[in-house]
């Protein structure tokens, strides 16, 4: 539900895109009272889902409620939030750039968006939406007071827009960004994002990813972009923050759970460090070069981040070494302990170096339906399963080790698995060994 402090601008027209969409503007508590006060602004893509319940899954960021909580508790300053609606079937085109022009990306034509409109969408937001908002509302117009945020394709378009227009957007919130396409059968990876090697005048970059997003958004693809930005000169912890959420999948509900952290990073004070935690796989193969631990730091404000420049150590450097970003370099078979310490807070994790860990594993997935749903040709259980006989669906996949899925089983005809009470059910799949799973669905909605 929207509150009285959310204004809707219906059918806002774009001359660049020749279409109309709604804008939703949240005004902070003091806006109507303090007539001389000006406010920083956060612009967000997929605007119909940030205040309202999404039509697809019934979830919402409910960012206005979280902003008001943080304001009331003194964790952030008051801000204006502008939600820019997507255009549904045109969303993929508007959030995609002409990255096929960059030879190093090597994207096969069938996988590319046919008519990318990212450049036009960028002009629409920077030259039509922002000037309109600045003319109507009391905003702080400078880039250092202007943030841009989005998730999935909205995260990717935020990345491109921000690094192309740092004169307009000084703070970037890049959540679960769609940086690569991964073919679920061949596991071939096709980057969809440019690398910006020169440091821009951007004040703050927030980048995050959930560990349960499957092949759609993979941790390494996002983390590598963050590392490249650090290499380009962005100071970690000040100009760039990365967060790897162990429990998050790819939904509005998951983004809502961690939205407080980028809001605090952009507009507030994270407070004091209260706890540190090391997560990740305990067994690492001598053959592995990309395995890393995830060090999560939690602060008094509720702010959470991962550490990519920390004081890690190992008890036995003959067994393994650890870099400042948490990457493990195995050296010989055996056990050792990885530790992290900051401000008298300490955590540790025992790891074992083994002879060999495969980088890919076989996953066989099967779904049987009690109810007759033979009109459906495909069922999605994190991955697409084809009908092998009426009401029985199957698929075999080669998957990267450590990939995790959190998903709802649903059909290509729109049915979703629910409990006996009619509530959607969530399933999980974590690939650390060969997988052979079978689910029986009793209820659909």
C-alpha positions as CSV (number, residue, x, y, z in Angstrom):
1,X,0.0,0.0,0.0
2,X,1.2,3.5,-0.8
3,X,1.0,6.2,1.8
4,X,-0.1,9.8,1.6
5,X,3.5,10.9,0.9
6,X,3.7,9.1,-2.5
7,X,2.6,11.1,-5.6
8,X,1.8,9.6,-8.9
9,X,2.6,11.3,-12.2
10,X,0.5,9.5,-14.8
11,X,1.6,9.0,-18.5
12,X,4.9,10.9,-18.4
13,X,5.9,11.3,-22.0
14,X,9.4,10.7,-23.4
15,X,10.4,12.4,-26.7
16,X,13.5,10.1,-26.9
17,X,11.5,6.8,-26.5
18,X,8.1,8.0,-27.8
19,X,6.2,6.3,-25.1
20,X,4.5,7.1,-21.8
21,X,4.9,5.7,-18.3
22,X,4.0,6.5,-14.7
23,X,6.4,8.1,-12.2
24,X,6.0,7.5,-8.5
25,X,7.5,10.1,-6.1
26,X,8.0,9.5,-2.4
27,X,8.4,12.7,-0.3
28,X,10.0,12.5,3.1
29,X,8.2,13.4,6.4
30,X,9.4,17.0,6.6
31,X,8.8,18.0,3.0
32,X,5.5,19.8,3.3
33,X,6.5,21.5,6.5
34,X,10.0,22.8,5.9
35,X,9.5,24.9,2.8
36,X,13.2,26.0,2.6
37,X,14.7,22.6,2.8
38,X,16.2,20.8,-0.2
39,X,16.7,17.0,-0.4
40,X,18.9,14.4,-2.2
41,X,17.2,12.2,-4.7
42,X,17.3,8.5,-5.4
43,X,16.0,7.4,-8.9
44,X,15.0,3.8,-9.3
45,X,14.1,1.6,-12.3
46,X,11.1,-0.8,-12.3
47,X,9.3,1.9,-10.4
48,X,5.9,0.1,-10.2
49,X,7.6,-2.6,-7.9
50,X,9.4,-0.4,-5.4
51,X,6.3,1.0,-3.5
52,X,3.6,-1.4,-4.8
53,X,3.2,-5.1,-4.8
54,X,4.6,-6.7,-8.0
55,X,1.9,-8.3,-10.2
56,X,4.1,-11.3,-10.9
57,X,5.0,-12.5,-7.4
58,X,3.1,-10.3,-5.1
59,X,6.3,-8.8,-3.6
60,X,7.6,-5.2,-3.3
61,X,10.7,-3.4,-2.2
62,X,8.5,-1.3,0.0
63,X,11.4,1.1,0.0
64,X,9.4,4.0,1.3
65,X,8.6,2.1,4.5
66,X,12.3,1.2,5.0
67,X,13.4,4.8,4.2
68,X,10.9,6.1,6.8
69,X,12.2,3.7,9.4
70,X,15.8,4.6,8.8
71,X,14.9,8.3,8.9
72,X,13.0,7.9,12.2
73,X,15.9,6.0,13.8
74,X,18.4,8.6,12.6
75,X,20.4,6.3,10.3
76,X,19.9,8.3,7.1
77,X,18.9,11.8,6.1
78,X,15.6,12.6,4.5
79,X,15.5,11.8,0.8
80,X,13.1,11.9,-2.2
81,X,12.7,8.6,-4.1
82,X,11.5,8.6,-7.7
83,X,10.3,5.3,-9.2
84,X,10.4,5.2,-13.0
85,X,8.1,2.5,-14.3
86,X,9.3,0.0,-16.8
87,X,7.5,-0.6,-20.1
88,X,6.9,-4.3,-19.6
89,X,7.6,-5.9,-23.0
90,X,10.0,-3.1,-23.8
91,X,12.0,-3.4,-20.6
92,X,14.8,-5.6,-21.9
93,X,15.4,-3.3,-24.8
94,X,15.4,-0.1,-22.7
95,X,17.7,-1.6,-20.1
96,X,20.2,-2.9,-22.7
97,X,23.0,-1.1,-24.5
98,X,24.7,-1.6,-27.9
99,X,27.4,-3.7,-26.2
100,X,27.7,-5.8,-29.4
101,X,29.7,-2.9,-30.8
102,X,32.4,-3.9,-28.2
103,X,34.4,-6.7,-29.8
104,X,35.8,-8.1,-26.6
105,X,32.2,-9.0,-25.4
106,X,31.8,-11.5,-28.2
107,X,28.0,-12.0,-27.8
108,X,26.3,-14.3,-30.3
109,X,23.7,-12.3,-32.2
110,X,20.7,-14.6,-31.2
111,X,21.4,-13.8,-27.5
112,X,21.7,-10.1,-27.9
113,X,18.7,-7.7,-27.6
114,X,17.6,-7.0,-31.1
115,X,17.1,-3.3,-30.7
116,X,18.9,-2.0,-27.6
117,X,17.5,1.3,-26.4
118,X,19.8,1.9,-23.4
119,X,21.3,5.1,-24.8
120,X,17.8,6.5,-25.4
121,X,16.6,5.4,-22.0
122,X,19.6,7.1,-20.5
123,X,18.7,10.3,-22.2
124,X,15.1,10.0,-21.0
125,X,16.1,9.6,-17.4
126,X,19.0,12.2,-17.4
127,X,17.5,14.8,-19.7
128,X,13.7,14.4,-19.2
129,X,12.9,12.8,-15.8
130,X,15.6,14.4,-13.7
131,X,15.0,18.0,-15.0
132,X,11.3,17.6,-14.5
133,X,11.7,16.4,-10.9
134,X,14.2,19.2,-10.2
135,X,11.8,21.8,-11.5
136,X,8.8,20.5,-9.5
137,X,10.4,19.5,-6.2
138,X,13.0,21.0,-3.9
139,X,16.0,18.8,-4.8
140,X,19.7,19.0,-4.4
141,X,20.5,18.9,-8.1
142,X,24.3,18.1,-8.0
143,X,25.5,14.6,-8.9
144,X,27.0,14.0,-5.4
145,X,23.4,14.2,-4.1
146,X,21.8,12.1,-6.9
147,X,21.7,8.3,-6.7
148,X,20.5,5.8,-9.3
149,X,19.5,2.2,-8.4
150,X,18.1,-0.9,-10.0
151,X,18.2,-4.7,-9.9
152,X,18.8,-7.4,-12.4
153,X,18.7,-5.7,-15.9
154,X,18.0,-2.6,-13.8
155,X,21.3,-3.1,-12.1
156,X,23.1,-3.5,-15.4
157,X,21.5,-0.3,-16.8
158,X,22.4,1.5,-13.6
159,X,26.0,0.4,-14.1
160,X,26.2,1.6,-17.7
161,X,24.3,4.9,-17.1
162,X,26.3,5.8,-14.1
163,X,29.7,5.3,-15.7
164,X,28.6,7.1,-18.8
165,X,27.0,10.0,-17.0
166,X,28.9,10.6,-13.7
167,X,28.0,14.3,-14.2
168,X,24.4,13.4,-13.4
169,X,24.5,10.3,-11.1
170,X,27.1,10.4,-8.4
171,X,25.9,7.3,-6.5
172,X,25.1,4.0,-8.0
173,X,23.1,1.1,-6.5
174,X,23.8,-2.0,-8.6
175,X,21.8,-4.9,-7.1
176,X,21.9,-8.5,-8.6
177,X,23.1,-7.1,-11.9
178,X,22.5,-9.1,-15.1
179,X,26.1,-8.8,-16.2
180,X,26.4,-12.2,-18.1
181,X,24.2,-14.7,-19.9
182,X,25.0,-18.3,-19.0
183,X,23.8,-21.0,-21.4
184,X,22.2,-23.6,-19.0
185,X,23.2,-26.5,-21.3
186,X,26.8,-25.6,-22.4
187,X,27.6,-23.3,-19.4
188,X,29.1,-20.9,-22.0
189,X,29.3,-17.4,-20.5
190,X,28.6,-14.3,-22.6
191,X,29.4,-11.0,-20.9
192,X,26.8,-8.2,-21.4
193,X,28.7,-5.4,-19.7
194,X,31.5,-3.1,-20.6
195,X,34.6,-2.7,-18.5
196,X,35.3,0.9,-17.4
197,X,39.1,0.9,-16.8
198,X,39.4,4.7,-16.1
199,X,38.2,6.0,-12.8
200,X,35.2,8.3,-13.1
201,X,34.0,11.1,-10.8
202,X,31.6,8.8,-9.0
203,X,31.3,9.2,-5.3
204,X,29.8,5.9,-4.2
205,X,29.2,2.5,-5.9
206,X,27.1,-0.2,-4.1
207,X,27.2,-3.6,-5.8
208,X,25.7,-6.8,-4.5
209,X,24.6,-10.3,-5.4
210,X,22.7,-13.2,-3.7
211,X,24.3,-16.6,-3.5
212,X,20.9,-18.3,-4.3
213,X,20.4,-16.7,-7.8
214,X,21.4,-19.8,-9.8
215,X,22.8,-19.4,-13.3
216,X,20.9,-16.2,-13.8
217,X,23.1,-14.0,-11.7
218,X,26.4,-15.7,-10.6
219,X,28.5,-14.5,-7.7
220,X,31.8,-14.6,-9.6
221,X,30.5,-12.4,-12.5
222,X,29.5,-9.6,-10.2
223,X,32.5,-9.9,-7.9
224,X,34.9,-9.7,-10.8
225,X,33.4,-6.4,-11.9
226,X,33.8,-5.1,-8.4
227,X,37.4,-6.2,-8.3
228,X,38.1,-4.4,-11.7
229,X,36.7,-1.2,-10.2
230,X,39.0,-1.5,-7.2
231,X,41.9,-2.0,-9.6
232,X,40.8,1.1,-11.5
233,X,41.3,3.1,-8.3
234,X,38.0,3.1,-6.4
235,X,38.7,3.0,-2.7
236,X,37.1,0.0,-1.1
237,X,34.8,0.8,1.8
238,X,34.5,4.4,0.9
239,X,34.0,4.8,-2.9
240,X,32.9,1.2,-3.5
241,X,31.1,-1.4,-1.4
242,X,30.3,-5.0,-2.3
243,X,27.9,-7.3,-0.5
244,X,27.4,-11.0,-1.1
245,X,24.2,-12.2,0.6
246,X,24.4,-16.0,1.4
247,X,20.6,-16.4,1.6
248,X,19.3,-14.2,-1.2
249,X,17.6,-15.3,-4.4
250,X,16.4,-13.1,-7.3
251,X,13.1,-11.5,-6.1
252,X,11.8,-8.1,-4.9
253,X,11.5,-9.7,-1.4
254,X,15.2,-10.4,-1.3
255,X,16.2,-6.9,-2.5
256,X,13.8,-5.5,0.1
257,X,15.6,-7.4,2.9
258,X,18.9,-5.7,2.1
259,X,17.8,-2.3,0.8
260,X,18.7,-0.6,4.1
261,X,22.4,-1.1,3.4
262,X,22.7,0.9,0.2
263,X,20.4,3.6,1.6
264,X,22.7,3.9,4.7
265,X,25.8,3.9,2.5
266,X,24.5,6.7,0.2
267,X,22.6,8.9,2.7
268,X,23.7,8.0,6.3
269,X,26.1,6.6,8.7
270,X,26.7,2.8,9.1
271,X,27.6,3.2,12.8
272,X,30.0,0.9,14.7
273,X,31.2,-2.5,13.6
274,X,29.5,-5.1,15.8
275,X,30.3,-8.5,14.3
276,X,32.3,-10.3,11.6
277,X,31.5,-13.7,10.1
278,X,33.3,-16.0,7.6
279,X,31.2,-18.1,5.3
280,X,32.0,-20.3,2.3
281,X,33.0,-23.9,1.4
282,X,35.2,-25.8,3.9
283,X,36.8,-28.1,1.4
284,X,39.0,-26.7,-1.4
285,X,40.8,-28.6,-4.2
286,X,44.5,-28.2,-5.1
287,X,43.2,-27.7,-8.6
288,X,41.1,-24.7,-7.7
289,X,42.1,-21.1,-8.4
290,X,38.8,-19.1,-7.8
291,X,37.6,-20.4,-4.5
292,X,37.1,-17.7,-1.9
293,X,35.5,-17.1,1.5
294,X,32.9,-14.4,2.2
295,X,33.7,-12.2,5.1
296,X,30.5,-10.4,6.2
297,X,30.7,-7.3,8.5
298,X,27.6,-6.2,10.4
299,X,27.2,-2.7,11.9
300,X,25.0,-1.1,14.6
301,X,22.8,0.6,12.0
302,X,21.9,-2.8,10.4
303,X,24.4,-2.1,7.5
304,X,26.1,-5.2,6.1
305,X,28.9,-5.5,3.6
306,X,31.5,-8.1,2.4
307,X,35.2,-7.4,2.9
308,X,37.3,-7.3,-0.2
309,X,40.3,-5.6,1.4
310,X,40.7,-7.2,4.8
311,X,43.2,-8.4,7.3
312,X,43.0,-12.2,6.6
313,X,45.5,-14.7,7.9
314,X,46.1,-18.5,7.9
315,X,47.6,-20.5,10.7
316,X,49.6,-22.7,8.3
317,X,50.9,-21.0,5.2
318,X,52.3,-24.2,4.0
319,X,48.8,-25.5,3.4
320,X,47.2,-22.3,1.8
321,X,47.5,-18.6,1.5
322,X,44.7,-16.1,1.6
323,X,44.5,-12.7,-0.3
324,X,43.0,-9.5,1.1
325,X,39.8,-10.1,-0.9
326,X,39.3,-13.6,0.7
327,X,40.6,-15.6,-2.3
328,X,42.2,-18.9,-1.2
329,X,45.4,-20.2,-2.9
330,X,45.8,-23.9,-2.0
331,X,49.4,-25.2,-1.8
332,X,49.3,-28.7,-0.3
333,X,46.9,-31.2,1.1
334,X,46.0,-30.6,4.8
335,X,43.9,-28.6,7.2
336,X,44.4,-25.0,8.3
337,X,42.4,-22.1,9.8
338,X,41.6,-18.9,8.1
339,X,41.1,-15.9,10.4
340,X,39.9,-12.3,10.2
341,X,40.3,-9.6,12.8
342,X,39.3,-6.0,13.0
343,X,38.6,-3.7,16.0
344,X,39.2,-6.6,18.5
345,X,36.5,-8.6,16.6
346,X,37.6,-11.9,15.3
347,X,36.2,-14.9,13.4
348,X,37.8,-18.0,11.9
349,X,37.0,-20.9,9.7
350,X,38.8,-24.3,9.3
351,X,39.4,-25.3,5.7
352,X,40.7,-28.5,4.3
353,X,42.8,-28.7,1.1
354,X,42.0,-31.9,-0.8
355,X,43.6,-33.4,-3.9
356,X,40.8,-32.5,-6.3
357,X,37.5,-30.8,-6.5
358,X,35.5,-30.9,-9.8
359,X,34.5,-27.5,-11.2
360,X,31.3,-29.0,-12.7
361,X,28.8,-31.6,-11.4
362,X,25.9,-33.5,-12.8
363,X,22.4,-32.5,-11.6
364,X,19.4,-34.6,-12.5
365,X,16.0,-33.0,-11.6
366,X,12.5,-34.5,-11.9
367,X,9.1,-33.1,-11.1
368,X,5.9,-35.2,-10.9
369,X,2.5,-33.6,-10.7
370,X,-0.4,-35.3,-8.9
371,X,-2.8,-33.0,-10.7
372,X,-3.2,-33.3,-14.5
373,X,-1.2,-30.4,-16.0
374,X,-0.4,-32.1,-19.3
375,X,-1.1,-28.8,-21.1
376,X,2.3,-27.6,-19.8
377,X,5.3,-28.6,-22.0
378,X,7.9,-27.2,-19.6
379,X,8.2,-27.0,-15.8
380,X,10.8,-24.7,-14.2
381,X,12.6,-25.9,-11.1
382,X,15.3,-23.4,-11.1
383,X,16.1,-24.8,-14.6
384,X,13.7,-25.8,-17.4
385,X,12.5,-29.4,-17.3
386,X,10.8,-31.0,-20.3
387,X,7.8,-33.3,-20.3
388,X,8.9,-37.0,-20.7
389,X,5.4,-38.4,-20.1
390,X,2.1,-36.8,-19.1
391,X,2.6,-35.0,-15.7
392,X,6.3,-36.0,-15.5
393,X,9.1,-33.6,-16.3
394,X,12.8,-34.2,-16.3
395,X,16.2,-32.6,-17.1
396,X,19.9,-33.4,-16.7
397,X,22.4,-30.6,-16.4
398,X,26.1,-30.0,-15.9
399,X,26.4,-27.2,-13.3
400,X,29.2,-25.3,-11.8
401,X,30.2,-26.4,-8.3
402,X,28.8,-24.1,-5.5
403,X,26.0,-22.7,-7.7
404,X,22.8,-22.3,-5.6
405,X,19.2,-21.9,-6.6
406,X,16.2,-20.7,-4.5
407,X,13.1,-21.0,-6.7
408,X,9.4,-21.7,-7.0
409,X,8.3,-24.6,-9.2
410,X,6.1,-23.2,-11.9
411,X,4.9,-24.2,-15.4
412,X,5.1,-22.4,-18.7
413,X,1.3,-22.0,-18.6
414,X,1.5,-19.9,-15.4
415,X,0.8,-22.4,-12.7
416,X,2.8,-22.1,-9.4
417,X,3.3,-24.8,-6.8
418,X,1.5,-23.9,-3.5
419,X,0.9,-25.5,-0.1
420,X,-2.4,-27.1,1.0
421,X,-3.2,-23.6,2.3
422,X,-2.6,-22.0,-1.1
423,X,0.7,-20.3,-0.2
424,X,3.6,-20.4,-2.7
425,X,6.3,-22.9,-1.8
426,X,10.0,-22.2,-2.1
427,X,12.6,-24.8,-3.0
428,X,16.4,-24.8,-2.7
429,X,19.2,-26.5,-4.6
430,X,22.9,-26.2,-3.7
431,X,25.4,-28.0,-5.9
432,X,28.4,-29.2,-3.9
433,X,28.2,-32.9,-5.1
434,X,26.3,-34.7,-7.9
435,X,22.6,-34.1,-7.5
436,X,19.7,-36.5,-8.2
437,X,16.5,-34.8,-6.9
438,X,12.8,-35.6,-7.4
439,X,9.8,-33.5,-6.3
440,X,6.1,-34.3,-6.3
441,X,3.8,-31.3,-6.6
442,X,0.4,-31.9,-5.0
443,X,-1.1,-28.4,-5.4
444,X,-1.0,-25.7,-8.0
445,X,-2.4,-22.2,-8.2
